[in-house]
Amino acid sequence: MNQALALAREAAAREEVPVGAVVVSAQGELLGSGFNQPVGSHDPTAHAEIIALRDAASRCGNYRLPGCLLYVTIEPCTMCLGAMVHARIATVVYGATEPRFGAIESARRLLDEGEFNHRPDYIGGVLAPECAQLMKQFFKLRRKGTNG
């Protein structure tokens, strides 16, 4: 999660919402990483999780990543959770909850609906205070007109 937090800080430095993600194999090997970049890339799908999944899939030569864990600083949205299901991620580990758009336990509980053909395990709250503080600070600065 510390690597994901470092990536989230990189996103903030680029004036993107500070979310970072990494994909790790069951053996602990870093396979992919990413941070939010929809603004700079002009791509609404360029969330940290999607970038990390694309990176890992490219390195592995397969869009399916069975047995892998995805660490992300904020609870995934519906789009990102859907991509994790399609990639067959084994476990999603996230930091802070996302009350407006979180798709695992906050705004929605999509994994509990039982309609997916794959259901990753999940662990929330890992380094949650640090992850939440990074978001709060980013939006506080944004409201003041600077991400300084």
TAURQUI-V505999 format. One record per residue. N is the residue number from 0. OMEGA is omega as a letter, one per 20 degrees, with the letter a starting at -180 (none if undefined). Layout:
<<N & OMEGA> <N & OMEGA>>
//
This chain:
<<0 & r> <1 & r> <2 & r> <3 & r> <4 & r> <5 & r> <6 & r> <7 & r> <8 & r> <9 & r> <10 & r> <11 & r> <12 & r> <13 & r> <14 & r> <15 & r> <16 & a> <17 & r> <18 & r> <19 & a> <20 & r> <21 & r> <22 & a> <23 & r> <24 & r> <25 & r> <26 & r> <27 & a> <28 & r> <29 & a> <30 & a> <31 & r> <32 & r> <33 & r> <34 & a> <35 & r> <36 & r> <37 & a> <38 & a> <39 & a> <40 & a> <41 & a> <42 & a> <43 & r> <44 & a> <45 & r> <46 & a> <47 & a> <48 & a> <49 & r> <50 & a> <51 & r> <52 & r> <53 & r> <54 & a> <55 & a> <56 & r> <57 & r> <58 & a> <59 & a> <60 & a> <61 & r> <62 & r> <63 & a> <64 & a> <65 & r> <66 & a> <67 & r> <68 & r> <69 & r> <70 & r> <71 & a> <72 & a> <73 & r> <74 & a> <75 & r> <76 & a> <77 & a> <78 & a> <79 & r> <80 & r> <81 & r> <82 & r> <83 & r> <84 & a> <85 & r> <86 & a> <87 & r> <88 & a> <89 & a> <90 & r> <91 & r> <92 & a> <93 & a> <94 & a> <95 & r> <96 & a> <97 & a> <98 & a> <99 & a> <100 & a> <101 & a> <102 & a> <103 & a> <104 & a> <105 & a> <106 & r> <107 & r> <108 & a> <109 & a> <110 & r> <111 & a> <112 & r> <113 & a> <114 & r> <115 & r> <116 & r> <117 & a> <118 & r> <119 & r> <120 & r> <121 & r> <122 & r> <123 & r> <124 & a> <125 & a> <126 & a> <127 & a> <128 & r> <129 & a> <130 & r> <131 & a> <132 & r> <133 & r> <134 & a> <135 & a> <136 & r> <137 & a> <138 & r> <139 & r> <140 & r> <141 & r> <142 & r> <143 & r> <144 & r> <145 & r> <146 & r> <147 & none>>
//
